[in-house]
Every structure is written in C-alpha cells, then in structure tokens.
Amino acid sequence: MPKPPTDLRRILADNVRRLRGELGLSQEAFAAEAGLHRTYIGAIERAERNVSLDNIARLAKALRVEPSVLLV
C-alpha cells in the first residue's frame, strides 16, 4: 500500500499543475520542455513521486519560475 503524500509533495504537485495550466501546456508538451517523461510529470502532479532537487530545478526552468516558487 503506497504511503500518503507529504504536505510538501502535495504543495509541489498543486503548484506544478497550476503553473503548467497557466502556461497552457499539456503534460506531454511540458515534459518535453523539462526533459522528463510525461508519465513522470503525471506522477508528480498526483503527488506520487518524491522529486529530486535536480528535477525540481528542471521543472522550475520549464515553468519559468524560481525553484522556490514550487515549494510554497
């Protein structure tokens, strides 16, 4: 049975989903922009993945925000 997401994982998930939507990007287009796989983006947005700092930086760059914005 998977563990429930931590609050920080949920915050990251909600921010990525919201900012991606504001840019009008599909998960597939966003994944390509970030250099990540579309299924990985989906798992992030469902708070199923514990994202590394390197990937937070990649997500932030693709979303055109500072990495800290994704965690608040």
N, C-alpha and C positions, 0 to 999 in steps of 0.2 A: 504494500500500500504506500503510495507516494506521500511524502510529508507535505503539509500545507505550506504555501509560500510565506516567506518572511515579509514583514511590512515593507522593508526596503526593496525586495523583489517586486512587490505589488506596485510600489511607487514608480519604479523603473518601467514596469510593464505599461502602466497607465500613461506615463509621460511619452514613451516611445510611440504608443498607439495614437495619442492625441497629436503629437507633433508631426508624425507621418501623415495623418489625415489632413492637418492644416496645410501641408505641402502638396496634397493631392496625389500622393504616391501610393500605388498598390504595394502589397508586401513584396511582390516579385521585383518591381522596379526599385524599391527601397533596398532590398537585399543586394541587388546588382550594384547599386550606388555605394553600399557599405562594404562590398566584397565578401558577403556572407551568404549562406544558403537560405532560401525562402522558408523552409521548414524550421530552421533555427530562429528566424525572425518571429514566426508564429508562436514558437515555444516561449520566446522572450515575452511576447505580448500576452501570453496566458500565465506568465509568472512561473513557468515550469523549469526554467534554466537559471542556474547560478552563473551570471555573466562575469567574465574576467575583466580586469581593468583595461586590457588592450582592446577588447571588443566594445567596451563602453566608449572608449575613445573613437573607435571606428563608427559606432552608431551616432555619436555626437557630431562628428565631422559630416556624415551624410545628412544629418538633420540641421546642419548649420547652426549649432549651438555649442556652448561650452559643456564639457562633460558633467560639471557640477549641476547643470540645469536638469539633467536626467534623474538626479537623486534627491531632489527637493520637491 
